[in-house]
Amino acid sequence: MAHTYDYPRPALTVDCIIFGQDTNQATKVLLIQRAHEPFQDKWAIPGGFIDANETALQAAKRELEEETNLKGVELHQLYTFTAPDRDPRGWVVSIAHYALVDINACKPIAGDDARNATWFALDELPEMAFDHDEILKMAIAEVKP
């Protein structure tokens, strides 16, 4: 027997905060430059929508690979962001994940809807899309990379 509910449903997304250290032991974060609206050309945390029949972790690994070509990264769930106005496309909930990697072992290549994929020093961050500056601040506070 199928059940239906008269409640609004948000779209579900994932975000992947990837921290790495360079040869000077400075911590950096991997960001992508968006190729499409909303926020075209702005920098963002890699991520995207969860597909049907996919877990949040599966989606995070898929999106990270599609947008940056990084594979086999051990992701950990950080927090779920639910502010109703966080995305101009509508009510979008994001489950954020993080990882700590060796920058020398990770060579990001932009793909899918990413125009560019680049490491940024934490003290030289660009203007970011959506609420990604808030997500990144929470990740830095929680992980203390």
The first five atom37 places (N, CA, C, CB, O) and aatype in JSON, in Angstrom:
{
  "aatype": [12, 0, 8, 16, 18, 3, 18, 14, 1, 14, 0, 10, 16, 19, 3, 4, 9, 9, 13, 7, 5, 3, 16, 2, 5, 0, 16, 11, 19, 10, 10, 9, 5, 1, 0, 8, 6, 14, 13, 5, 3, 11, 17, 0, 9, 14, 7, 7, 13, 9, 3, 0, 2, 6, 16, 0, 10, 5, 0, 0, 11, 1, 6, 10, 6, 6, 6, 16, 2, 10, 11, 7, 19, 6, 10, 8, 5, 10, 18, 16, 13, 16, 0, 14, 3, 1, 3, 14, 1, 7, 17, 19, 19, 15, 9, 0, 8, 18, 0, 10, 19, 3, 9, 2, 0, 4, 11, 14, 9, 0, 7, 3, 3, 0, 1, 2, 0, 16, 17, 13, 0, 10, 3, 6, 10, 14, 6, 12, 0, 13, 3, 8, 3, 6, 9, 10, 11, 12, 0, 9, 0, 6, 19, 11, 14],
  "atom_mask": [
    [1, 1, 1, 1, 1],
    [1, 1, 1, 1, 1],
    [1, 1, 1, 1, 1],
    [1, 1, 1, 1, 1],
    [1, 1, 1, 1, 1],
    [1, 1, 1, 1, 1],
    [1, 1, 1, 1, 1],
    [1, 1, 1, 1, 1],
    [1, 1, 1, 1, 1],
    [1, 1, 1, 1, 1],
    [1, 1, 1, 1, 1],
    [1, 1, 1, 1, 1],
    [1, 1, 1, 1, 1],
    [1, 1, 1, 1, 1],
    [1, 1, 1, 1, 1],
    [1, 1, 1, 1, 1],
    [1, 1, 1, 1, 1],
    [1, 1, 1, 1, 1],
    [1, 1, 1, 1, 1],
    [1, 1, 1, 0, 1],
    [1, 1, 1, 1, 1],
    [1, 1, 1, 1, 1],
    [1, 1, 1, 1, 1],
    [1, 1, 1, 1, 1],
    [1, 1, 1, 1, 1],
    [1, 1, 1, 1, 1],
    [1, 1, 1, 1, 1],
    [1, 1, 1, 1, 1],
    [1, 1, 1, 1, 1],
    [1, 1, 1, 1, 1],
    [1, 1, 1, 1, 1],
    [1, 1, 1, 1, 1],
    [1, 1, 1, 1, 1],
    [1, 1, 1, 1, 1],
    [1, 1, 1, 1, 1],
    [1, 1, 1, 1, 1],
    [1, 1, 1, 1, 1],
    [1, 1, 1, 1, 1],
    [1, 1, 1, 1, 1],
    [1, 1, 1, 1, 1],
    [1, 1, 1, 1, 1],
    [1, 1, 1, 1, 1],
    [1, 1, 1, 1, 1],
    [1, 1, 1, 1, 1],
    [1, 1, 1, 1, 1],
    [1, 1, 1, 1, 1],
    [1, 1, 1, 0, 1],
    [1, 1, 1, 0, 1],
    [1, 1, 1, 1, 1],
    [1, 1, 1, 1, 1],
    [1, 1, 1, 1, 1],
    [1, 1, 1, 1, 1],
    [1, 1, 1, 1, 1],
    [1, 1, 1, 1, 1],
    [1, 1, 1, 1, 1],
    [1, 1, 1, 1, 1],
    [1, 1, 1, 1, 1],
    [1, 1, 1, 1, 1],
    [1, 1, 1, 1, 1],
    [1, 1, 1, 1, 1],
    [1, 1, 1, 1, 1],
    [1, 1, 1, 1, 1],
    [1, 1, 1, 1, 1],
    [1, 1, 1, 1, 1],
    [1, 1, 1, 1, 1],
    [1, 1, 1, 1, 1],
    [1, 1, 1, 1, 1],
    [1, 1, 1, 1, 1],
    [1, 1, 1, 1, 1],
    [1, 1, 1, 1, 1],
    [1, 1, 1, 1, 1],
    [1, 1, 1, 0, 1],
    [1, 1, 1, 1, 1],
    [1, 1, 1, 1, 1],
    [1, 1, 1, 1, 1],
    [1, 1, 1, 1, 1],
    [1, 1, 1, 1, 1],
    [1, 1, 1, 1, 1],
    [1, 1, 1, 1, 1],
    [1, 1, 1, 1, 1],
    [1, 1, 1, 1, 1],
    [1, 1, 1, 1, 1],
    [1, 1, 1, 1, 1],
    [1, 1, 1, 1, 1],
    [1, 1, 1, 1, 1],
    [1, 1, 1, 1, 1],
    [1, 1, 1, 1, 1],
    [1, 1, 1, 1, 1],
    [1, 1, 1, 1, 1],
    [1, 1, 1, 0, 1],
    [1, 1, 1, 1, 1],
    [1, 1, 1, 1, 1],
    [1, 1, 1, 1, 1],
    [1, 1, 1, 1, 1],
    [1, 1, 1, 1, 1],
    [1, 1, 1, 1, 1],
    [1, 1, 1, 1, 1],
    [1, 1, 1, 1, 1],
    [1, 1, 1, 1, 1],
    [1, 1, 1, 1, 1],
    [1, 1, 1, 1, 1],
    [1, 1, 1, 1, 1],
    [1, 1, 1, 1, 1],
    [1, 1, 1, 1, 1],
    [1, 1, 1, 1, 1],
    [1, 1, 1, 1, 1],
    [1, 1, 1, 1, 1],
    [1, 1, 1, 1, 1],
    [1, 1, 1, 1, 1],
    [1, 1, 1, 1, 1],
    [1, 1, 1, 0, 1],
    [1, 1, 1, 1, 1],
    [1, 1, 1, 1, 1],
    [1, 1, 1, 1, 1],
    [1, 1, 1, 1, 1],
    [1, 1, 1, 1, 1],
    [1, 1, 1, 1, 1],
    [1, 1, 1, 1, 1],
    [1, 1, 1, 1, 1],
    [1, 1, 1, 1, 1],
    [1, 1, 1, 1, 1],
    [1, 1, 1, 1, 1],
    [1, 1, 1, 1, 1],
    [1, 1, 1, 1, 1],
    [1, 1, 1, 1, 1],
    [1, 1, 1, 1, 1],
    [1, 1, 1, 1, 1],
    [1, 1, 1, 1, 1],
    [1, 1, 1, 1, 1],
    [1, 1, 1, 1, 1],
    [1, 1, 1, 1, 1],
    [1, 1, 1, 1, 1],
    [1, 1, 1, 1, 1],
    [1, 1, 1, 1, 1],
    [1, 1, 1, 1, 1],
    [1, 1, 1, 1, 1],
    [1, 1, 1, 1, 1],
    [1, 1, 1, 1, 1],
    [1, 1, 1, 1, 1],
    [1, 1, 1, 1, 1],
    [1, 1, 1, 1, 1],
    [1, 1, 1, 1, 1],
    [1, 1, 1, 1, 1],
    [1, 1, 1, 1, 1],
    [1, 1, 1, 1, 1]
  ],
  "atom_positions": [
    [[0.84, -1.17, 0.0], [0.0, 0.0, 0.0], [0.89, 1.25, 0.0], [-0.96, -0.01, 1.22], [1.77, 1.38, 0.85]],
    [[0.67, 2.14, -0.93], [1.45, 3.37, -1.04], [0.87, 4.43, -0.13], [1.49, 3.87, -2.5], [-0.35, 4.53, 0.05]],
    [[1.75, 5.21, 0.44], [1.34, 6.32, 1.29], [1.71, 7.63, 0.59], [2.01, 6.24, 2.71], [2.75, 7.72, -0.04]],
    [[0.87, 8.6, 0.71], [1.18, 9.93, 0.2], [1.03, 10.92, 1.34], [0.26, 10.31, -1.0], [0.25, 10.71, 2.27]],
    [[1.79, 11.98, 1.27], [1.81, 12.98, 2.32], [1.58, 14.35, 1.73], [3.13, 12.93, 3.1], [2.08, 14.66, 0.65]],
    [[0.85, 15.17, 2.44], [0.56, 16.53, 1.98], [1.53, 17.53, 2.59], [-0.89, 16.91, 2.32], [1.12, 18.59, 3.08]],
    [[2.8, 17.21, 2.57], [3.82, 18.09, 3.11], [4.79, 18.48, 1.99], [4.58, 17.42, 4.29], [5.1, 17.65, 1.13]],
    [[5.26, 19.71, 2.0], [6.24, 20.1, 0.98], [7.54, 19.31, 1.17], [6.53, 21.63, 1.05], [7.9, 18.95, 2.29]],
    [[8.2, 19.06, 0.07], [9.45, 18.29, 0.12], [10.59, 19.13, -0.44], [9.31, 16.96, -0.67], [10.48, 19.69, -1.54]],
    [[11.67, 19.22, 0.3], [12.83, 19.96, -0.22], [13.61, 19.1, -1.21], [13.75, 20.41, 0.94], [13.51, 17.87, -1.2]],
    [[14.38, 19.75, -2.05], [15.37, 19.05, -2.87], [16.55, 18.76, -1.94], [15.81, 19.9, -4.14], [16.84, 19.55, -1.04]],
    [[17.23, 17.66, -2.17], [18.38, 17.28, -1.34], [19.66, 17.38, -2.15], [18.2, 15.86, -0.78], [19.75, 16.92, -3.28]],
    [[20.66, 17.99, -1.52], [21.97, 18.12, -2.15], [23.06, 17.7, -1.17], [22.21, 19.56, -2.63], [22.8, 17.48, 0.02]],
    [[24.26, 17.6, -1.68], [25.44, 17.33, -0.87], [26.51, 18.37, -1.21], [25.98, 15.89, -1.1], [26.55, 18.88, -2.33]],
    [[27.36, 18.66, -0.26], [28.53, 19.52, -0.46], [29.74, 18.8, 0.11], [28.34, 20.93, 0.21], [29.64, 18.11, 1.12]],
    [[30.9, 18.97, -0.54], [32.12, 18.27, -0.16], [33.23, 19.27, 0.13], [32.56, 17.28, -1.27], [33.82, 19.85, -0.79]],
    [[33.53, 19.48, 1.41], [34.62, 20.37, 1.79], [35.88, 19.53, 1.87], [34.32, 21.1, 3.17], [36.02, 18.67, 2.74]],
    [[36.8, 19.78, 0.95], [38.04, 19.0, 0.87], [39.19, 19.88, 1.32], [38.27, 18.44, -0.57], [39.56, 20.84, 0.63]],
    [[39.76, 19.55, 2.47], [40.93, 20.26, 3.0], [42.18, 19.5, 2.61], [40.84, 20.42, 4.54], [42.19, 18.27, 2.56]],
    [[43.25, 20.25, 2.34], [44.53, 19.64, 2.05], [45.65, 20.53, 2.53], [0.0, 0.0, 0.0], [45.47, 21.73, 2.74]],
    [[46.82, 19.94, 2.69], [47.99, 20.72, 3.09], [49.0, 20.72, 1.96], [48.62, 20.17, 4.39], [49.25, 19.69, 1.33]],
    [[49.58, 21.91, 1.71], [50.6, 22.0, 0.67], [51.97, 21.71, 1.27], [50.57, 23.41, 0.01], [52.07, 21.32, 2.43]],
    [[53.02, 21.89, 0.49], [54.37, 21.55, 0.95], [54.82, 22.42, 2.12], [55.36, 21.7, -0.2], [55.71, 22.02, 2.87]],
    [[54.23, 23.6, 2.28], [54.57, 24.49, 3.41], [53.69, 24.21, 4.62], [54.44, 25.95, 3.0], [53.73, 24.95, 5.61]],
    [[52.89, 23.14, 4.55], [51.96, 22.76, 5.62], [50.83, 23.76, 5.82], [52.71, 22.59, 6.91], [50.17, 23.76, 6.85]],
    [[50.61, 24.62, 4.82], [49.48, 25.54, 4.87], [48.23, 24.79, 4.45], [49.72, 26.79, 3.96], [48.24, 24.05, 3.47]],
    [[47.15, 24.97, 5.19], [45.9, 24.29, 4.85], [45.18, 25.05, 3.74], [44.99, 24.16, 6.1], [45.08, 26.28, 3.78]],
    [[44.69, 24.3, 2.77], [43.94, 24.87, 1.66], [42.62, 24.12, 1.54], [44.75, 24.79, 0.34], [42.43, 23.06, 2.13]],
    [[41.71, 24.7, 0.76], [40.42, 24.07, 0.5], [40.19, 24.04, -1.01], [39.26, 24.82, 1.24], [40.55, 24.99, -1.71]],
    [[39.6, 22.96, -1.48], [39.33, 22.8, -2.91], [37.97, 23.41, -3.24], [39.38, 21.31, -3.31], [36.96, 23.03, -2.66]],
    [[37.95, 24.34, -4.19], [36.71, 24.98, -4.64], [36.58, 24.81, -6.15], [36.69, 26.48, -4.25], [37.56, 24.64, -6.87]],
    [[35.33, 24.86, -6.6], [35.07, 24.82, -8.03], [34.47, 26.15, -8.46], [34.12, 23.65, -8.4], [33.79, 26.82, -7.68]],
    [[34.73, 26.53, -9.7], [34.1, 27.72, -10.27], [32.89, 27.24, -11.07], [35.11, 28.54, -11.18], [33.02, 26.41, -11.97]],
    [[31.71, 27.76, -10.72], [30.47, 27.29, -11.32], [30.38, 27.7, -12.8], [29.27, 27.84, -10.55], [30.65, 28.84, -13.16]],
    [[29.98, 26.75, -13.63], [29.84, 27.01, -15.06], [28.44, 27.46, -15.43], [30.2, 25.77, -15.84], [28.23, 27.96, -16.54]],
    [[27.47, 27.31, -14.51], [26.07, 27.61, -14.83], [25.43, 28.43, -13.72], [25.28, 26.31, -15.05], [25.94, 28.51, -12.6]],
    [[24.31, 29.04, -14.06], [23.49, 29.73, -13.06], [22.82, 28.69, -12.16], [22.41, 30.65, -13.74], [22.62, 27.56, -12.6]],
    [[22.47, 29.03, -10.94], [22.73, 30.33, -10.32], [24.2, 30.46, -9.91], [21.82, 30.53, -9.09], [24.92, 29.47, -9.76]],
    [[24.61, 31.69, -9.75], [25.97, 32.02, -9.34], [27.03, 31.59, -10.36], [26.27, 31.37, -8.01], [28.12, 31.17, -9.98]],
    [[26.71, 31.7, -11.63], [27.68, 31.36, -12.67], [28.96, 32.15, -12.45], [27.11, 31.64, -14.07], [28.92, 33.35, -12.17]],
    [[30.1, 31.49, -12.58], [31.46, 32.02, -12.43], [31.87, 32.25, -10.97], [31.57, 33.31, -13.18], [33.04, 32.58, -10.72]],
    [[30.97, 32.1, -10.01], [31.35, 32.22, -8.6], [31.99, 30.92, -8.15], [30.1, 32.56, -7.71], [31.8, 29.87, -8.76]],
    [[32.76, 31.0, -7.09], [33.42, 29.83, -6.52], [32.48, 29.16, -5.53], [34.75, 30.22, -5.85], [31.7, 29.83, -4.85]],
    [[32.57, 27.84, -5.45], [31.67, 27.07, -4.6], [32.36, 25.81, -4.1], [30.38, 26.72, -5.37], [33.38, 25.38, -4.63]],
    [[31.78, 25.24, -3.09], [32.18, 23.92, -2.6], [31.66, 22.9, -3.61], [31.64, 23.64, -1.14], [30.51, 23.02, -4.05]],
    [[32.45, 21.9, -3.99], [31.94, 20.88, -4.91], [30.71, 20.18, -4.32], [33.03, 19.85, -5.23], [30.65, 19.91, -3.12]],
    [[29.74, 19.9, -5.17], [28.54, 19.21, -4.7], [27.44, 19.27, -5.72], [0.0, 0.0, 0.0], [27.61, 19.78, -6.83]],
    [[26.28, 18.74, -5.33], [25.15, 18.75, -6.24], [23.98, 17.96, -5.69], [0.0, 0.0, 0.0], [23.97, 17.58, -4.52]],
    [[23.01, 17.72, -6.54], [21.77, 17.07, -6.13], [21.94, 15.56, -5.96], [20.68, 17.35, -7.15], [22.69, 14.92, -6.69]],
    [[21.24, 15.03, -4.97], [21.21, 13.59, -4.74], [20.24, 12.97, -5.75], [20.78, 13.25, -3.26], [19.11, 13.44, -5.9]],
    [[20.68, 11.94, -6.44], [19.83, 11.24, -7.4], [18.91, 10.25, -6.68], [20.7, 10.49, -8.45], [19.16, 9.87, -5.53]],
    [[17.84, 9.85, -7.36], [16.92, 8.85, -6.82], [17.68, 7.56, -6.53], [15.73, 8.59, -7.8], [18.58, 7.18, -7.29]],
    [[17.33, 6.9, -5.46], [17.95, 5.62, -5.07], [19.45, 5.74, -4.79], [17.73, 4.59, -6.15], [20.21, 4.81, -5.07]],
    [[19.86, 6.87, -4.26], [21.26, 7.12, -3.95], [21.35, 7.66, -2.53], [21.9, 8.12, -4.97], [20.52, 8.49, -2.14]],
    [[22.31, 7.21, -1.75], [22.5, 7.76, -0.41], [23.25, 9.09, -0.51], [23.27, 6.77, 0.5], [23.82, 9.42, -1.55]],
    [[23.23, 9.84, 0.57], [23.96, 11.11, 0.6], [25.46, 10.87, 0.39], [23.72, 11.85, 1.93], [26.1, 11.63, -0.33]],
    [[26.01, 9.84, 1.0], [27.44, 9.56, 0.84], [27.76, 9.15, -0.59], [27.88, 8.46, 1.81], [28.77, 9.59, -1.15]],
    [[26.92, 8.34, -1.2], [27.13, 7.96, -2.6], [27.08, 9.2, -3.5], [26.07, 6.93, -3.06], [27.9, 9.35, -4.41]],
    [[26.12, 10.08, -3.24], [26.0, 11.31, -4.03], [27.23, 12.2, -3.84], [24.72, 12.08, -3.64], [27.73, 12.77, -4.81]],
    [[27.7, 12.32, -2.61], [28.87, 13.16, -2.35], [30.09, 12.64, -3.11], [29.17, 13.21, -0.83], [30.82, 13.42, -3.72]],
    [[30.32, 11.34, -3.07], [31.45, 10.76, -3.8], [31.29, 10.94, -5.3], [31.6, 9.27, -3.46], [32.26, 11.25, -5.99]],
    [[30.08, 10.75, -5.82], [29.81, 10.92, -7.25], [30.04, 12.36, -7.67], [28.39, 10.49, -7.58], [30.73, 12.62, -8.65]],
    [[29.44, 13.31, -6.94], [29.58, 14.72, -7.29], [31.04, 15.18, -7.21], [28.71, 15.59, -6.36], [31.51, 15.92, -8.07]],
    [[31.76, 14.73, -6.18], [33.17, 15.1, -6.06], [33.96, 14.6, -7.27], [33.77, 14.53, -4.75], [34.79, 15.33, -7.82]],
    [[33.7, 13.37, -7.67], [34.41, 12.83, -8.84], [34.0, 13.56, -10.12], [34.13, 11.33, -8.98], [34.86, 13.89, -10.94]],
    [[32.69, 13.81, -10.3], [32.22, 14.48, -11.52], [32.79, 15.89, -11.65], [30.71, 14.54, -11.54], [33.15, 16.31, -12.75]],
    [[32.88, 16.63, -10.55], [33.28, 18.03, -10.62], [34.78, 18.26, -10.47], [32.58, 18.8, -9.56], [35.29, 19.28, -10.93]],
    [[35.5, 17.31, -9.85], [36.93, 17.54, -9.59], [37.83, 16.39, -10.03], [37.13, 17.78, -8.12], [39.05, 16.52, -10.02]],
    [[37.24, 15.27, -10.43], [37.97, 14.07, -10.82], [38.69, 13.38, -9.65], [38.98, 14.41, -11.88], [39.55, 12.52, -9.87]],
    [[38.35, 13.75, -8.41], [38.95, 13.09, -7.26], [38.15, 11.84, -6.91], [39.01, 14.05, -6.04], [36.93, 11.88, -6.81]],
    [[38.87, 10.73, -6.74], [38.24, 9.44, -6.45], [38.84, 8.86, -5.17], [38.4, 8.45, -7.64], [39.99, 9.16, -4.82]],
    [[38.07, 8.04, -4.49], [38.59, 7.32, -3.33], [38.83, 8.19, -2.11], [0.0, 0.0, 0.0], [39.56, 7.78, -1.2]],
    [[38.24, 9.37, -2.05], [38.42, 10.27, -0.91], [37.49, 9.81, 0.22], [38.11, 11.76, -1.31], [36.3, 9.57, 0.0]],
    [[38.03, 9.68, 1.41], [37.25, 9.25, 2.57], [36.49, 10.44, 3.14], [38.16, 8.61, 3.66], [37.06, 11.3, 3.81]],
    [[35.19, 10.48, 2.86], [34.35, 11.6, 3.29], [33.67, 11.29, 4.62], [33.29, 11.91, 2.22], [33.31, 10.14, 4.91]],
    [[33.49, 12.34, 5.42], [32.81, 12.25, 6.71], [31.7, 13.29, 6.74], [33.81, 12.46, 7.91], [31.88, 14.42, 6.3]],
    [[30.54, 12.89, 7.27], [29.42, 13.83, 7.34], [29.7, 14.9, 8.38], [28.11, 13.1, 7.66], [30.15, 14.6, 9.49]],
    [[29.42, 16.15, 8.02], [29.67, 17.29, 8.89], [28.39, 17.83, 9.52], [30.36, 18.39, 8.12], [28.28, 17.88, 10.75]],
    [[27.41, 18.23, 8.69], [26.23, 18.93, 9.19], [25.22, 19.0, 8.05], [26.59, 20.36, 9.72], [25.57, 18.86, 6.88]],
    [[23.97, 19.21, 8.4], [22.91, 19.38, 7.42], [22.42, 20.83, 7.47], [21.75, 18.38, 7.67], [22.0, 21.31, 8.52]],
    [[22.47, 21.51, 6.33], [22.09, 22.91, 6.23], [20.68, 22.99, 5.66], [23.09, 23.72, 5.35], [20.4, 22.47, 4.58]],
    [[19.77, 23.67, 6.4], [18.35, 23.61, 6.07], [17.66, 24.95, 5.91], [17.64, 22.84, 7.11], [16.44, 25.0, 5.77]],
    [[18.39, 26.05, 5.94], [17.75, 27.36, 5.82], [16.92, 27.41, 4.55], [18.8, 28.5, 5.83], [17.43, 27.1, 3.47]],
    [[15.64, 27.79, 4.65], [14.76, 27.77, 3.47], [15.21, 28.69, 2.33], [13.39, 28.17, 3.89], [14.84, 28.46, 1.18]],
    [[16.0, 29.71, 2.63], [16.41, 30.66, 1.59], [17.86, 30.49, 1.16], [16.19, 32.08, 2.09], [18.44, 31.42, 0.58]],
    [[18.46, 29.35, 1.41], [19.88, 29.17, 1.13], [20.19, 28.98, -0.36], [20.4, 27.98, 1.89], [21.35, 29.1, -0.78]],
    [[19.16, 28.7, -1.16], [19.36, 28.47, -2.6], [18.26, 29.21, -3.36], [19.35, 26.94, -2.93], [17.08, 29.03, -3.05]],
    [[18.62, 30.02, -4.36], [17.59, 30.78, -5.09], [16.67, 29.9, -5.94], [18.26, 31.79, -5.97], [15.65, 30.38, -6.42]],
    [[17.0, 28.63, -6.13], [16.17, 27.74, -6.94], [14.99, 27.17, -6.15], [17.01, 26.6, -7.48], [14.11, 26.53, -6.73]],
    [[14.97, 27.41, -4.84], [13.87, 26.88, -4.03], [14.39, 26.32, -2.73], [0.0, 0.0, 0.0], [15.52, 26.6, -2.32]],
    [[13.56, 25.51, -2.07], [13.92, 24.93, -0.78], [14.86, 23.76, -1.03], [12.65, 24.47, 0.01], [14.45, 22.7, -1.5]],
    [[16.14, 23.96, -0.71], [17.18, 22.97, -0.96], [17.95, 22.74, 0.34], [18.13, 23.43, -2.11], [18.53, 23.66, 0.91]],
    [[17.94, 21.5, 0.79], [18.66, 21.09, 1.98], [19.97, 20.46, 1.53], [17.81, 20.08, 2.85], [19.99, 19.67, 0.59]],
    [[21.07, 20.8, 2.21], [22.37, 20.24, 1.84], [23.0, 19.5, 3.02], [23.31, 21.34, 1.35], [23.06, 20.01, 4.14]],
    [[23.47, 18.31, 2.73], [24.2, 17.5, 3.71], [25.69, 17.66, 3.38], [23.75, 15.97, 3.68], [26.16, 17.17, 2.35]],
    [[26.4, 18.35, 4.25], [27.82, 18.65, 3.99], [28.7, 17.52, 4.51], [28.22, 19.99, 4.65], [28.45, 16.93, 5.56]],
    [[29.74, 17.24, 3.74], [30.75, 16.24, 4.09], [32.11, 16.93, 4.02], [30.68, 14.99, 3.12], [32.27, 17.96, 3.37]],
    [[33.1, 16.34, 4.71], [34.45, 16.89, 4.65], [35.47, 15.76, 4.54], [34.75, 17.75, 5.89], [35.17, 14.6, 4.82]],
    [[36.66, 16.13, 4.12], [37.78, 15.2, 4.05], [39.07, 15.98, 4.21], [37.77, 14.4, 2.71], [39.14, 17.17, 3.9]],
    [[40.08, 15.29, 4.69], [41.44, 15.82, 4.78], [42.3, 14.98, 3.84], [41.99, 15.78, 6.27], [42.36, 13.76, 3.98]],
    [[42.98, 15.63, 2.9], [43.75, 14.9, 1.9], [45.15, 15.49, 1.76], [43.04, 14.91, 0.55], [45.42, 16.6, 2.22]],
    [[46.02, 14.73, 1.12], [47.35, 15.21, 0.76], [47.23, 15.9, -0.59], [48.39, 14.03, 0.72], [46.93, 15.25, -1.6]],
    [[47.47, 17.2, -0.63], [47.34, 17.95, -1.89], [48.22, 17.35, -2.98], [47.71, 19.41, -1.67], [47.82, 17.32, -4.15]],
    [[49.4, 16.89, -2.62], [50.31, 16.34, -3.63], [49.77, 15.07, -4.28], [51.66, 16.05, -3.0], [50.17, 14.73, -5.39]],
    [[48.86, 14.38, -3.61], [48.27, 13.16, -4.16], [46.96, 13.44, -4.88], [48.04, 12.15, -3.05], [46.37, 12.53, -5.46]],
    [[46.5, 14.68, -4.86], [45.21, 15.04, -5.47], [45.41, 16.11, -6.54], [44.21, 15.55, -4.4], [45.8, 17.24, -6.24]],
    [[45.16, 15.74, -7.75], [45.27, 16.67, -8.87], [43.88, 16.92, -9.43], [46.24, 16.12, -9.98], [43.43, 16.19, -10.32]],
    [[43.17, 17.95, -8.92], [41.81, 18.18, -9.39], [41.75, 18.61, -10.86], [41.14, 19.23, -8.52], [42.59, 19.37, -11.33]],
    [[40.74, 18.1, -11.55], [40.45, 18.48, -12.93], [38.97, 18.82, -12.98], [40.83, 17.32, -13.95], [38.12, 17.99, -12.65]],
    [[38.65, 20.04, -13.4], [37.25, 20.46, -13.46], [36.48, 19.64, -14.47], [37.15, 21.95, -13.81], [36.98, 19.31, -15.54]],
    [[35.24, 19.3, -14.11], [34.38, 18.54, -15.0], [32.92, 18.82, -14.69], [0.0, 0.0, 0.0], [32.61, 19.59, -13.79]],
    [[32.03, 18.19, -15.45], [30.59, 18.32, -15.27], [30.2, 19.79, -15.31], [30.14, 17.66, -13.93], [30.42, 20.45, -16.33]],
    [[29.63, 20.33, -14.24], [29.21, 21.74, -14.27], [30.21, 22.66, -13.57], [27.85, 21.88, -13.61], [29.85, 23.76, -13.13]],
    [[31.46, 22.22, -13.47], [32.53, 23.04, -12.9], [33.41, 23.57, -14.02], [33.38, 22.23, -11.87], [33.88, 22.8, -14.87]],
    [[33.63, 24.86, -14.03], [34.5, 25.48, -15.03], [35.97, 25.36, -14.64], [34.12, 26.96, -15.22], [36.85, 25.29, -15.49]],
    [[36.22, 25.32, -13.33], [37.58, 25.29, -12.82], [37.55, 24.6, -11.46], [38.19, 26.72, -12.72], [36.52, 24.64, -10.78]],
    [[38.63, 23.99, -11.05], [38.78, 23.38, -9.73], [40.17, 23.75, -9.22], [38.58, 21.8, -9.78], [41.18, 23.38, -9.82]],
    [[40.21, 24.47, -8.1], [41.46, 25.05, -7.62], [41.54, 25.01, -6.1], [41.61, 26.49, -8.11], [40.53, 25.1, -5.4]],
    [[42.76, 24.86, -5.59], [43.01, 24.93, -4.15], [43.16, 26.4, -3.75], [44.29, 24.12, -3.76], [43.83, 27.17, -4.44]],
    [[42.53, 26.79, -2.64], [42.64, 28.14, -2.1], [43.13, 28.08, -0.66], [41.27, 28.88, -2.18], [42.7, 27.23, 0.12]],
    [[44.04, 29.0, -0.32], [44.45, 29.15, 1.07], [43.25, 29.65, 1.87], [45.67, 30.14, 1.2], [42.44, 30.43, 1.37]],
    [[43.14, 29.2, 3.11], [41.98, 29.56, 3.93], [41.92, 31.06, 4.22], [42.01, 28.8, 5.23], [40.85, 31.58, 4.52]],
    [[43.06, 31.75, 4.15], [43.05, 33.19, 4.39], [42.99, 34.0, 3.09], [44.3, 33.58, 5.17], [43.14, 35.22, 3.11]],
    [[42.75, 33.33, 1.95], [42.64, 34.01, 0.65], [41.45, 33.47, -0.14], [43.94, 33.84, -0.16], [41.57, 33.18, -1.33]],
    [[40.31, 33.34, 0.53], [39.13, 32.77, -0.12], [38.42, 33.8, -1.0], [38.16, 32.24, 0.92], [38.34, 34.97, -0.65]],
    [[37.92, 33.36, -2.16], [37.15, 34.27, -3.03], [35.72, 34.41, -2.51], [37.15, 33.75, -4.49], [35.31, 33.71, -1.58]],
    [[34.98, 35.31, -3.12], [33.55, 35.4, -2.83], [32.91, 34.08, -3.27], [32.88, 36.63, -3.56], [33.21, 33.57, -4.35]],
    [[32.03, 33.55, -2.42], [31.49, 32.22, -2.69], [29.99, 32.24, -2.96], [31.79, 31.3, -1.53], [29.27, 33.14, -2.54]],
    [[29.53, 31.22, -3.68], [28.13, 31.06, -4.04], [27.31, 30.53, -2.86], [27.99, 30.11, -5.24], [27.86, 30.0, -1.89]],
    [[26.0, 30.68, -2.98], [25.05, 30.15, -2.0], [25.45, 30.6, -0.59], [24.99, 28.6, -2.08], [25.81, 31.76, -0.38]],
    [[25.38, 29.68, 0.38], [25.81, 29.93, 1.75], [27.13, 29.22, 2.04], [24.72, 29.48, 2.76], [27.42, 28.86, 3.18]],
    [[27.93, 29.01, 0.99], [29.12, 28.2, 1.13], [30.18, 28.81, 2.04], [29.71, 27.96, -0.21], [30.99, 28.08, 2.61]],
    [[30.18, 30.13, 2.19], [31.11, 30.73, 3.17], [30.73, 30.29, 4.58], [31.09, 32.28, 3.07], [31.62, 30.03, 5.39]],
    [[29.44, 30.2, 4.9], [29.0, 29.73, 6.21], [29.33, 28.26, 6.41], [27.49, 29.96, 6.38], [29.76, 27.85, 7.48]],
    [[29.11, 27.46, 5.38], [29.42, 26.02, 5.46], [30.91, 25.83, 5.72], [28.99, 25.29, 4.15], [31.3, 25.03, 6.56]],
    [[31.73, 26.57, 4.99], [33.18, 26.45, 5.14], [33.63, 26.9, 6.53], [33.9, 27.26, 4.06], [34.5, 26.26, 7.13]],
    [[33.05, 27.98, 7.05], [33.4, 28.43, 8.41], [33.09, 27.36, 9.44], [32.64, 29.73, 8.76], [33.88, 27.11, 10.35]],
    [[31.93, 26.71, 9.3], [31.58, 25.65, 10.24], [32.56, 24.48, 10.11], [30.14, 25.17, 10.0], [32.99, 23.91, 11.11]],
    [[32.9, 24.12, 8.89], [33.83, 23.02, 8.67], [35.2, 23.31, 9.29], [33.99, 22.74, 7.16], [35.8, 22.44, 9.92]],
    [[35.68, 24.52, 9.11], [36.97, 24.9, 9.69], [36.9, 24.82, 11.22], [37.37, 26.33, 9.24], [37.83, 24.3, 11.85]],
    [[35.83, 25.31, 11.81], [35.69, 25.28, 13.27], [35.59, 23.85, 13.8], [34.46, 26.07, 13.69], [36.15, 23.53, 14.85]],
    [[34.88, 22.99, 13.08], [34.68, 21.62, 13.54], [35.91, 20.76, 13.33], [33.5, 20.99, 12.82], [36.31, 20.0, 14.21]],
    [[36.53, 20.88, 12.16], [37.63, 20.0, 11.77], [38.97, 20.52, 12.27], [37.66, 19.83, 10.26], [39.87, 19.73, 12.57]],
    [[39.11, 21.84, 12.34], [40.38, 22.49, 12.71], [41.53, 21.91, 11.9], [40.66, 22.33, 14.22], [42.48, 21.35, 12.45]],
    [[41.43, 22.07, 10.57], [42.44, 21.47, 9.69], [43.82, 22.08, 9.86], [42.02, 21.61, 8.24], [44.77, 21.68, 9.19]]
  ]
}
